Amino acid sequence: MEKYLFEKMENSINGLSNYDNLTKADIDTLIKAFEEMRKLYEE
């Protein structure tokens, strides 16, 4: 699921798609994933 969300986000950044298909839960999952990556990076 996370891979799908990252692909959707990447496509949106590249202008290939938009966030209309993402639900609030999808966006919350993306935020959580980025927060986890940040924590790992800062360790």
MDAnalysis code that builds the backbone (N, CA, C; Angstrom):
import MDAnalysis as mda
import numpy as np

u = mda.Universe.empty(129, n_residues=43, atom_resindex=np.repeat(np.arange(43), 3), trajectory=True)
u.add_TopologyAttr("name", ["N", "CA", "C"] * 43)
u.add_TopologyAttr("resid", np.arange(1, 44))
u.add_TopologyAttr("resname", ["MET", "GLU", "LYS", "TYR", "LEU", "PHE", "GLU", "LYS", "MET", "GLU", "ASN", "SER", "ILE", "ASN", "GLY", "LEU", "SER", "ASN", "TYR", "ASP", "ASN", "LEU", "THR", "LYS", "ALA", "ASP", "ILE", "ASP", "THR", "LEU", "ILE", "LYS", "ALA", "PHE", "GLU", "GLU", "MET", "ARG", "LYS", "LEU", "TYR", "GLU", "GLU"])
u.atoms.positions = np.array([
    [0.824, -1.202, 0.000],
    [0.000, 0.000, 0.000],
    [0.863, 1.259, 0.000],
    [1.908, 1.276, 0.834],
    [2.751, 2.466, 0.888],
    [3.413, 2.743, -0.456],
    [3.843, 1.685, -1.155],
    [4.468, 1.880, -2.470],
    [3.490, 2.573, -3.414],
    [2.237, 2.147, -3.381],
    [1.208, 2.770, -4.217],
    [1.073, 4.253, -3.877],
    [1.046, 4.567, -2.583],
    [0.883, 5.958, -2.167],
    [2.071, 6.803, -2.602],
    [3.287, 6.258, -2.463],
    [4.463, 7.004, -2.896],
    [4.448, 7.220, -4.404],
    [4.003, 6.225, -5.155],
    [3.907, 6.384, -6.606],
    [2.891, 7.462, -6.962],
    [1.749, 7.477, -6.278],
    [0.739, 8.508, -6.529],
    [1.313, 9.890, -6.227],
    [2.034, 10.006, -5.110],
    [2.614, 11.282, -4.730],
    [3.665, 11.708, -5.754],
    [4.520, 10.784, -6.167],
    [5.554, 11.089, -7.155],
    [4.927, 11.535, -8.477],
    [3.892, 10.844, -8.907],
    [3.205, 11.231, -10.140],
    [2.606, 12.619, -10.012],
    [2.066, 12.928, -8.852],
    [1.477, 14.240, -8.645],
    [2.544, 15.330, -8.725],
    [3.684, 15.070, -8.090],
    [4.784, 16.038, -8.125],
    [5.239, 16.265, -9.559],
    [5.254, 15.208, -10.345],
    [5.690, 15.303, -11.738],
    [4.583, 15.782, -12.669],
    [3.425, 16.109, -12.118],
    [2.330, 16.621, -12.922],
    [1.564, 15.554, -13.683],
    [1.760, 14.291, -13.332],
    [1.107, 13.205, -14.056],
    [-0.234, 12.819, -13.453],
    [-0.503, 13.293, -12.272],
    [-1.729, 12.912, -11.575],
    [-2.039, 14.016, -10.576],
    [-3.024, 13.769, -9.744],
    [-3.300, 14.724, -8.681],
    [-3.722, 13.977, -7.425],
    [-3.932, 14.716, -6.374],
    [-4.267, 14.106, -5.092],
    [-5.757, 13.805, -4.944],
    [-6.554, 14.063, -5.959],
    [-7.995, 13.864, -5.843],
    [-8.363, 12.435, -5.469],
    [-7.563, 11.471, -5.915],
    [-7.881, 10.075, -5.642],
    [-7.421, 9.616, -4.267],
    [-6.630, 10.434, -3.573],
    [-6.152, 10.054, -2.252],
    [-7.176, 10.445, -1.195],
    [-7.412, 9.529, -0.286],
    [-8.321, 9.823, 0.818],
    [-7.538, 10.454, 1.955],
    [-8.241, 10.955, 2.949],
    [-7.584, 11.498, 4.132],
    [-6.713, 10.432, 4.778],
    [-7.206, 9.206, 4.831],
    [-6.431, 8.107, 5.421],
    [-5.143, 7.865, 4.632],
    [-5.210, 7.957, 3.296],
    [-4.016, 7.793, 2.466],
    [-2.980, 8.870, 2.789],
    [-3.440, 10.100, 2.890],
    [-2.537, 11.211, 3.182],
    [-1.954, 11.066, 4.583],
    [-2.774, 10.646, 5.547],
    [-2.274, 10.405, 6.903],
    [-1.203, 9.320, 6.903],
    [-1.391, 8.281, 6.092],
    [-0.403, 7.206, 5.986],
    [0.902, 7.737, 5.401],
    [0.802, 8.593, 4.392],
    [2.007, 9.200, 3.816],
    [2.744, 10.043, 4.843],
    [2.008, 10.839, 5.586],
    [2.622, 11.690, 6.608],
    [3.337, 10.829, 7.641],
    [2.680, 9.766, 8.083],
    [3.284, 8.869, 9.069],
    [4.560, 8.244, 8.513],
    [4.535, 7.823, 7.257],
    [5.713, 7.214, 6.638],
    [6.866, 8.212, 6.570],
    [6.579, 9.462, 6.206],
    [7.630, 10.471, 6.156],
    [8.179, 10.770, 7.545],
    [7.304, 10.798, 8.550],
    [7.769, 11.020, 9.915],
    [8.688, 9.892, 10.363],
    [8.355, 8.655, 10.015],
    [9.199, 7.515, 10.372],
    [10.546, 7.595, 9.661],
    [10.542, 7.981, 8.387],
    [11.803, 8.126, 7.651],
    [12.661, 9.225, 8.270],
    [12.030, 10.317, 8.669],
    [12.770, 11.424, 9.287],
    [13.423, 10.968, 10.581],
    [12.685, 10.224, 11.400],
    [13.239, 9.725, 12.662],
    [14.444, 8.834, 12.402],
    [14.346, 7.952, 11.414],
    [15.467, 7.072, 11.088],
    [16.660, 7.871, 10.572],
    [16.392, 8.891, 9.798],
    [17.457, 9.729, 9.248],
    [18.181, 10.494, 10.347],
    [17.419, 10.952, 11.347],
    [18.001, 11.769, 12.410],
    [18.758, 10.946, 13.443],
    [18.626, 9.620, 13.416],
    [19.306, 8.779, 14.408],
    [20.783, 8.705, 14.164],
])
